[in-house]
Amino acid sequence: MICYEPYDMAFRRQAVDKFAEVMKAKLERDVYKGSWDGCSTEYLTCRAVDEMTELAKAIDSNLSKKEVTKEAADVANFVMMIADNYMQEIKPSPQPGDEPGQQE
């Protein structure tokens, strides 16, 4: 089954922004747990899979839309943590005119 409809970028951005707010709220609630900077990819991947299982259970249990959305945000946050750790390792490519010590 294909569920594609005409793509409305403004609508999609609004959906991403709305979901990002749920993700941020979950992160703020769990700030006492500390940063993910020192977490291995394997650990974060296992946690994402665990959270995916919780999401599936929430859906199967017919929990409220709000609770399912929170579980989805948990999955997304662990996936984001993996991406963030990888992005920190990516060095921007030098651009023409960039020289060491040059400040913008």
N, CA, C and O atoms as a GROMACS GRO file, in nm:
protein
  416
    1MET      N    1   0.084  -0.118   0.000
    1MET     CA    2   0.000   0.000   0.000
    1MET      C    3   0.089   0.125   0.000
    1MET      O    4   0.177   0.140   0.085
    2ILE      N    5   0.065   0.211  -0.093
    2ILE     CA    6   0.139   0.336  -0.099
    2ILE      C    7   0.050   0.446  -0.042
    2ILE      O    8  -0.067   0.459  -0.080
    3CYS      N    9   0.106   0.523   0.048
    3CYS     CA   10   0.025   0.627   0.114
    3CYS      C   11   0.078   0.767   0.084
    3CYS      O   12   0.068   0.857   0.167
    4TYR      N   13   0.133   0.785  -0.034
    4TYR     CA   14   0.186   0.916  -0.070
    4TYR      C   15   0.076   1.009  -0.117
    4TYR      O   16  -0.017   0.968  -0.186
    5GLU      N   17   0.087   1.131  -0.077
    5GLU     CA   18  -0.003   1.237  -0.123
    5GLU      C   19   0.084   1.351  -0.174
    5GLU      O   20   0.205   1.350  -0.150
    6PRO      N   21   0.028   1.446  -0.241
    6PRO     CA   22   0.108   1.560  -0.283
    6PRO      C   23   0.183   1.619  -0.163
    6PRO      O   24   0.127   1.631  -0.054
    7TYR      N   25   0.307   1.654  -0.185
    7TYR     CA   26   0.394   1.698  -0.077
    7TYR      C   27   0.377   1.847  -0.049
    7TYR      O   28   0.400   1.930  -0.137
    8ASP      N   29   0.338   1.878   0.070
    8ASP     CA   30   0.322   2.016   0.115
    8ASP      C   31   0.431   2.043   0.217
    8ASP      O   32   0.419   2.006   0.334
    9MET      N   33   0.539   2.108   0.173
    9MET     CA   34   0.656   2.128   0.259
    9MET      C   35   0.622   2.208   0.384
    9MET      O   36   0.674   2.176   0.491
   10ALA      N   37   0.540   2.307   0.376
   10ALA     CA   38   0.504   2.386   0.493
   10ALA      C   39   0.434   2.298   0.597
   10ALA      O   40   0.461   2.309   0.716
   11PHE      N   41   0.344   2.212   0.552
   11PHE     CA   42   0.273   2.122   0.642
   11PHE      C   43   0.372   2.025   0.706
   11PHE      O   44   0.362   1.997   0.825
   12ARG      N   45   0.467   1.974   0.627
   12ARG     CA   46   0.566   1.879   0.680
   12ARG      C   47   0.656   1.946   0.783
   12ARG      O   48   0.687   1.887   0.887
   13ARG      N   49   0.697   2.069   0.755
   13ARG     CA   50   0.782   2.141   0.851
   13ARG      C   51   0.707   2.161   0.982
   13ARG      O   52   0.765   2.147   1.090
   14GLN      N   53   0.580   2.193   0.972
   14GLN     CA   54   0.498   2.212   1.092
   14GLN      C   55   0.490   2.082   1.173
   14GLN      O   56   0.498   2.084   1.296
   15ALA      N   57   0.474   1.970   1.106
   15ALA     CA   58   0.468   1.841   1.173
   15ALA      C   59   0.601   1.809   1.241
   15ALA      O   60   0.604   1.760   1.354
   16VAL      N   61   0.712   1.836   1.172
   16VAL     CA   62   0.845   1.810   1.229
   16VAL      C   63   0.867   1.900   1.351
   16VAL      O   64   0.915   1.854   1.454
   17ASP      N   65   0.832   2.027   1.340
   17ASP     CA   66   0.848   2.120   1.452
   17ASP      C   67   0.765   2.077   1.573
   17ASP      O   68   0.812   2.083   1.686
   18LYS      N   69   0.643   2.035   1.547
   18LYS     CA   70   0.554   1.992   1.656
   18LYS      C   71   0.611   1.869   1.726
   18LYS      O   72   0.611   1.861   1.848
   19PHE      N   73   0.659   1.772   1.647
   19PHE     CA   74   0.717   1.651   1.705
   19PHE      C   75   0.847   1.682   1.776
   19PHE      O   76   0.876   1.624   1.881
   20ALA      N   77   0.927   1.774   1.722
   20ALA     CA   78   1.053   1.813   1.786
   20ALA      C   79   1.026   1.871   1.925
   20ALA      O   80   1.107   1.852   2.016
   21GLU      N   81   0.916   1.941   1.941
   21GLU     CA   82   0.882   1.994   2.073
   21GLU      C   83   0.856   1.881   2.173
   21GLU      O   84   0.895   1.891   2.290
   22VAL      N   85   0.793   1.773   2.129
   22VAL     CA   86   0.771   1.658   2.216
   22VAL      C   87   0.905   1.594   2.250
   22VAL      O   88   0.929   1.556   2.365
   23MET      N   89   0.993   1.581   2.151
   23MET     CA   90   1.126   1.525   2.175
   23MET      C   91   1.202   1.608   2.278
   23MET      O   92   1.262   1.554   2.371
   24LYS      N   93   1.199   1.740   2.262
   24LYS     CA   94   1.270   1.829   2.355
   24LYS      C   95   1.214   1.817   2.496
   24LYS      O   96   1.289   1.816   2.592
   25ALA      N   97   1.082   1.809   2.508
   25ALA     CA   98   1.020   1.796   2.640
   25ALA      C   99   1.065   1.668   2.709
   25ALA      O  100   1.092   1.667   2.829
   26LYS      N  101   1.074   1.559   2.632
   26LYS     CA  102   1.120   1.432   2.689
   26LYS      C  103   1.266   1.444   2.733
   26LYS      O  104   1.303   1.396   2.840
   27LEU      N  105   1.350   1.508   2.652
   27LEU     CA  106   1.490   1.527   2.688
   27LEU      C  107   1.504   1.614   2.814
   27LEU      O  108   1.585   1.584   2.901
   28GLU      N  109   1.425   1.720   2.822
   28GLU     CA  110   1.431   1.808   2.938
   28GLU      C  111   1.388   1.735   3.065
   28GLU      O  112   1.444   1.757   3.172
   29ARG      N  113   1.288   1.649   3.052
   29ARG     CA  114   1.240   1.572   3.166
   29ARG      C  115   1.350   1.477   3.217
   29ARG      O  116   1.359   1.450   3.337
   30ASP      N  117   1.432   1.427   3.124
   30ASP     CA  118   1.535   1.329   3.160
   30ASP      C  119   1.675   1.389   3.170
   30ASP      O  120   1.774   1.315   3.164
   31VAL      N  121   1.685   1.519   3.186
   31VAL     CA  122   1.815   1.585   3.189
   31VAL      C  123   1.904   1.530   3.301
   31VAL      O  124   2.027   1.532   3.288
   32TYR      N  125   1.845   1.483   3.408
   32TYR     CA  126   1.922   1.430   3.520
   32TYR      C  127   2.002   1.304   3.480
   32TYR      O  128   2.094   1.265   3.551
   33LYS      N  129   1.966   1.242   3.368
   33LYS     CA  130   2.036   1.121   3.324
   33LYS      C  131   2.170   1.153   3.258
   33LYS      O  132   2.251   1.063   3.235
   34GLY      N  133   2.194   1.280   3.229
   34GLY     CA  134   2.321   1.321   3.171
   34GLY      C  135   2.324   1.315   3.019
   34GLY      O  136   2.223   1.288   2.954
   35SER      N  137   2.442   1.342   2.966
   35SER     CA  138   2.461   1.351   2.822
   35SER      C  139   2.482   1.213   2.759
   35SER      O  140   2.516   1.117   2.828
   36TRP      N  141   2.463   1.207   2.630
   36TRP     CA  142   2.486   1.085   2.554
   36TRP      C  143   2.622   1.086   2.485
   36TRP      O  144   2.656   0.992   2.413
   37ASP      N  145   2.700   1.192   2.507
   37ASP     CA  146   2.828   1.205   2.438
   37ASP      C  147   2.919   1.084   2.457
   37ASP      O  148   2.989   1.044   2.364
   38GLY      N  149   2.918   1.025   2.575
   38GLY     CA  150   3.007   0.912   2.602
   38GLY      C  151   2.945   0.776   2.573
   38GLY      O  152   3.008   0.674   2.598
   39CYS      N  153   2.824   0.774   2.522
   39CYS     CA  154   2.754   0.647   2.497
   39CYS      C  155   2.798   0.588   2.363
   39CYS      O  156   2.813   0.659   2.264
   40SER      N  157   2.817   0.457   2.362
   40SER     CA  158   2.856   0.390   2.238
   40SER      C  159   2.736   0.380   2.144
   40SER      O  160   2.620   0.386   2.186
   41THR      N  161   2.766   0.366   2.018
   41THR     CA  162   2.662   0.346   1.918
   41THR      C  163   2.584   0.219   1.949
   41THR      O  164   2.462   0.215   1.933
   42GLU      N  165   2.653   0.115   1.993
   42GLU     CA  166   2.586  -0.010   2.025
   42GLU      C  167   2.484   0.008   2.137
   42GLU      O  168   2.372  -0.042   2.128
   43TYR      N  169   2.523   0.081   2.242
   43TYR     CA  170   2.432   0.106   2.353
   43TYR      C  171   2.310   0.186   2.306
   43TYR      O  172   2.196   0.149   2.334
   44LEU      N  173   2.335   0.294   2.234
   44LEU     CA  174   2.225   0.379   2.188
   44LEU      C  175   2.133   0.304   2.092
   44LEU      O  176   2.012   0.324   2.093
   45THR      N  177   2.191   0.218   2.009
   45THR     CA  178   2.110   0.138   1.917
   45THR      C  179   2.022   0.040   1.995
   45THR      O  180   1.904   0.025   1.964
   46CYS      N  181   2.078  -0.025   2.096
   46CYS     CA  182   1.999  -0.117   2.179
   46CYS      C  183   1.886  -0.043   2.248
   46CYS      O  184   1.774  -0.094   2.257
   47ARG      N  185   1.914   0.077   2.298
   47ARG     CA  186   1.810   0.156   2.364
   47ARG      C  187   1.703   0.196   2.264
   47ARG      O  188   1.584   0.196   2.298
   48ALA      N  189   1.742   0.232   2.142
   48ALA     CA  190   1.643   0.268   2.040
   48ALA      C  191   1.553   0.148   2.009
   48ALA      O  192   1.432   0.164   1.992
   49VAL      N  193   1.611   0.029   2.002
   49VAL     CA  194   1.532  -0.091   1.977
   49VAL      C  195   1.437  -0.118   2.094
   49VAL      O  196   1.321  -0.152   2.073
   50ASP      N  197   1.488  -0.101   2.217
   50ASP     CA  198   1.402  -0.117   2.336
   50ASP      C  199   1.284  -0.020   2.330
   50ASP      O  200   1.170  -0.057   2.358
   51GLU      N  201   1.314   0.104   2.294
   51GLU     CA  202   1.208   0.206   2.286
   51GLU      C  203   1.111   0.175   2.173
   51GLU      O  204   0.992   0.203   2.184
   52MET      N  205   1.161   0.117   2.064
   52MET     CA  206   1.072   0.078   1.954
   52MET      C  207   0.976  -0.030   2.002
   52MET      O  208   0.858  -0.030   1.964
   53THR      N  209   1.024  -0.122   2.084
   53THR     CA  210   0.938  -0.226   2.141
   53THR      C  211   0.831  -0.162   2.229
   53THR      O  212   0.714  -0.202   2.223
   54GLU      N  213   0.871  -0.064   2.310
   54GLU     CA  214   0.773   0.006   2.394
   54GLU      C  215   0.670   0.079   2.308
   54GLU      O  216   0.552   0.082   2.342
   55LEU      N  217   0.714   0.138   2.197
   55LEU     CA  218   0.622   0.206   2.107
   55LEU      C  219   0.522   0.108   2.048
   55LEU      O  220   0.402   0.136   2.043
   56ALA      N  221   0.571  -0.007   2.004
   56ALA     CA  222   0.481  -0.108   1.947
   56ALA      C  223   0.378  -0.154   2.050
   56ALA      O  224   0.261  -0.174   2.018
   57LYS      N  225   0.422  -0.171   2.175
   57LYS     CA  226   0.330  -0.212   2.282
   57LYS      C  227   0.226  -0.103   2.307
   57LYS      O  228   0.108  -0.132   2.329
   58ALA      N  229   0.269   0.022   2.305
   58ALA     CA  230   0.177   0.134   2.326
   58ALA      C  231   0.070   0.137   2.217
   58ALA      O  232  -0.047   0.162   2.245
   59ILE      N  233   0.112   0.112   2.094
   59ILE     CA  234   0.017   0.110   1.982
   59ILE      C  235  -0.078  -0.008   1.997
   59ILE      O  236  -0.200   0.006   1.983
   60ASP      N  237  -0.022  -0.127   2.024
   60ASP     CA  238  -0.103  -0.248   2.039
   60ASP      C  239  -0.200  -0.239   2.156
   60ASP      O  240  -0.308  -0.299   2.154
   61SER      N  241  -0.161  -0.164   2.259
   61SER     CA  242  -0.246  -0.150   2.378
   61SER      C  243  -0.349  -0.039   2.364
   61SER      O  244  -0.425  -0.012   2.457
   62ASN      N  245  -0.351   0.024   2.248
   62ASN     CA  246  -0.444   0.134   2.222
   62ASN      C  247  -0.431   0.246   2.325
   62ASN      O  248  -0.530   0.303   2.371
   63LEU      N  249  -0.306   0.278   2.361
   63LEU     CA  250  -0.285   0.391   2.450
   63LEU      C  251  -0.327   0.519   2.379
   63LEU      O  252  -0.348   0.519   2.257
   64SER      N  253  -0.339   0.626   2.454
   64SER     CA  254  -0.382   0.753   2.395
   64SER      C  255  -0.283   0.801   2.290
   64SER      O  256  -0.166   0.761   2.290
   65LYS      N  257  -0.330   0.887   2.202
   65LYS     CA  258  -0.243   0.945   2.099
   65LYS      C  259  -0.125   1.017   2.164
   65LYS      O  260  -0.013   1.014   2.113
   66LYS      N  261  -0.152   1.082   2.276
   66LYS     CA  262  -0.047   1.154   2.347
   66LYS      C  263   0.062   1.058   2.397
   66LYS      O  264   0.181   1.087   2.384
   67GLU      N  265   0.021   0.945   2.454
   67GLU     CA  266   0.118   0.848   2.505
   67GLU      C  267   0.196   0.782   2.391
   67GLU      O  268   0.317   0.760   2.403
   68VAL      N  269   0.129   0.750   2.283
   68VAL     CA  270   0.198   0.692   2.168
   68VAL      C  271   0.299   0.791   2.112
   68VAL      O  272   0.410   0.753   2.075
   69THR      N  273   0.261   0.917   2.105
   69THR     CA  274   0.351   1.021   2.056
   69THR      C  275   0.474   1.033   2.146
   69THR      O  276   0.585   1.049   2.097
   70LYS      N  277   0.454   1.024   2.277
   70LYS     CA  278   0.568   1.030   2.370
   70LYS      C  279   0.662   0.912   2.349
   70LYS      O  280   0.784   0.927   2.353
   71GLU      N  281   0.605   0.793   2.327
   71GLU     CA  282   0.689   0.675   2.302
   71GLU      C  283   0.765   0.692   2.170
   71GLU      O  284   0.882   0.655   2.160
   72ALA      N  285   0.698   0.747   2.069
   72ALA     CA  286   0.766   0.772   1.942
   72ALA      C  287   0.880   0.871   1.960
   72ALA      O  288   0.985   0.859   1.897
   73ALA      N  289   0.860   0.970   2.047
   73ALA     CA  290   0.966   1.067   2.075
   73ALA      C  291   1.085   1.001   2.143
   73ALA      O  292   1.199   1.039   2.118
   74ASP      N  293   1.060   0.902   2.228
   74ASP     CA  294   1.171   0.828   2.290
   74ASP      C  295   1.255   0.759   2.183
   74ASP      O  296   1.378   0.765   2.187
   75VAL      N  297   1.189   0.693   2.089
   75VAL     CA  298   1.260   0.627   1.979
   75VAL      C  299   1.342   0.732   1.902
   75VAL      O  300   1.462   0.714   1.879
   76ALA      N  301   1.276   0.840   1.865
   76ALA     CA  302   1.342   0.944   1.786
   76ALA      C  303   1.460   1.006   1.861
   76ALA      O  304   1.562   1.037   1.800
   77ASN      N  305   1.447   1.023   1.991
   77ASN     CA  306   1.557   1.081   2.068
   77ASN      C  307   1.680   0.992   2.067
   77ASN      O  308   1.792   1.042   2.053
   78PHE      N  309   1.662   0.861   2.082
   78PHE     CA  310   1.780   0.773   2.078
   78PHE      C  311   1.842   0.770   1.939
   78PHE      O  312   1.965   0.766   1.927
   79VAL      N  313   1.761   0.773   1.835
   79VAL     CA  314   1.814   0.778   1.699
   79VAL      C  315   1.886   0.911   1.677
   79VAL      O  316   1.992   0.915   1.614
   80MET      N  317   1.830   1.020   1.730
   80MET     CA  318   1.894   1.151   1.720
   80MET      C  319   2.030   1.149   1.791
   80MET      O  320   2.126   1.208   1.742
   81MET      N  321   2.038   1.082   1.907
   81MET     CA  322   2.163   1.074   1.982
   81MET      C  323   2.272   1.006   1.898
   81MET      O  324   2.387   1.050   1.897
   82ILE      N  325   2.234   0.900   1.830
   82ILE     CA  326   2.329   0.831   1.742
   82ILE      C  327   2.377   0.928   1.634
   82ILE      O  328   2.497   0.941   1.610
   83ALA      N  329   2.283   0.994   1.569
   83ALA     CA  330   2.319   1.089   1.462
   83ALA      C  331   2.405   1.202   1.517
   83ALA      O  332   2.502   1.243   1.453
   84ASP      N  333   2.371   1.253   1.634
   84ASP     CA  334   2.448   1.363   1.693
   84ASP      C  335   2.592   1.322   1.720
   84ASP      O  336   2.685   1.397   1.693
   85ASN      N  337   2.610   1.202   1.773
   85ASN     CA  338   2.746   1.155   1.799
   85ASN      C  339   2.825   1.142   1.669
   85ASN      O  340   2.944   1.174   1.666
   86TYR      N  341   2.761   1.096   1.562
   86TYR     CA  342   2.830   1.087   1.434
   86TYR      C  343   2.856   1.225   1.375
   86TYR      O  344   2.962   1.248   1.317
   87MET      N  345   2.761   1.316   1.388
   87MET     CA  346   2.781   1.450   1.334
   87MET      C  347   2.897   1.522   1.402
   87MET      O  348   2.966   1.602   1.339
   88GLN      N  349   2.919   1.493   1.530
   88GLN     CA  350   3.031   1.555   1.602
   88GLN      C  351   3.164   1.509   1.546
   88GLN      O  352   3.264   1.581   1.554
   89GLU      N  353   3.167   1.388   1.487
   89GLU     CA  354   3.290   1.335   1.429
   89GLU      C  355   3.316   1.388   1.289
   89GLU      O  356   3.428   1.378   1.239
   90ILE      N  357   3.214   1.444   1.226
   90ILE     CA  358   3.227   1.492   1.088
   90ILE      C  359   3.284   1.634   1.092
   90ILE      O  360   3.226   1.725   1.150
   91LYS      N  361   3.398   1.649   1.029
   91LYS     CA  362   3.460   1.781   1.021
   91LYS      C  363   3.414   1.847   0.892
   91LYS      O  364   3.413   1.783   0.786
   92PRO      N  365   3.376   1.974   0.899
   92PRO     CA  366   3.335   2.041   0.776
   92PRO      C  367   3.449   2.044   0.675
   92PRO      O  368   3.565   2.060   0.714
   93SER      N  369   3.418   2.030   0.549
   93SER     CA  370   3.519   2.037   0.445
   93SER      C  371   3.571   2.179   0.435
   93SER      O  372   3.494   2.275   0.441
   94PRO      N  373   3.704   2.193   0.419
   94PRO     CA  374   3.758   2.328   0.404
   94PRO      C  375   3.699   2.395   0.280
   94PRO      O  376   3.680   2.331   0.176
   95GLN      N  377   3.671   2.521   0.292
   95GLN     CA  378   3.616   2.599   0.181
   95GLN      C  379   3.727   2.686   0.123
   95GLN      O  380   3.820   2.723   0.194
   96PRO      N  381   3.717   2.719  -0.004
   96PRO     CA  382   3.818   2.806  -0.064
   96PRO      C  383   3.830   2.935   0.018
   96PRO      O  384   3.731   2.998   0.053
   97GLY      N  385   3.952   2.971   0.047
   97GLY     CA  386   3.977   3.092   0.125
   97GLY      C  387   3.989   3.067   0.273
   97GLY      O  388   4.032   3.155   0.348
   98ASP      N  389   3.952   2.946   0.318
   98ASP     CA  390   3.967   2.913   0.460
   98ASP      C  391   4.115   2.887   0.488
   98ASP      O  392   4.182   2.814   0.416
   99GLU      N  393   4.162   2.949   0.592
   99GLU     CA  394   4.300   2.926   0.634
   99GLU      C  395   4.301   2.903   0.783
   99GLU      O  396   4.218   2.959   0.855
  100PRO      N  397   4.394   2.820   0.830
  100PRO     CA  398   4.401   2.798   0.976
  100PRO      C  399   4.416   2.930   1.050
  100PRO      O  400   4.494   3.017   1.010
  101GLY      N  401   4.342   2.944   1.157
  101GLY     CA  402   4.350   3.065   1.239
  101GLY      C  403   4.264   3.179   1.190
  101GLY      O  404   4.253   3.281   1.259
  102GLN      N  405   4.204   3.165   1.076
  102GLN     CA  406   4.119   3.271   1.021
  102GLN      C  407   3.987   3.273   1.095
  102GLN      O  408   3.923   3.169   1.109
  103GLN      N  409   3.944   3.389   1.141
  103GLN     CA  410   3.819   3.401   1.212
  103GLN      C  411   3.718   3.474   1.128
  103GLN      O  412   3.752   3.560   1.047
  104GLU      N  413   3.592   3.438   1.148
  104GLU     CA  414   3.485   3.506   1.073
  104GLU      C  415   3.442   3.631   1.143
  104GLU      O  416   3.354   3.701   1.094
   0.00000   0.00000   0.00000
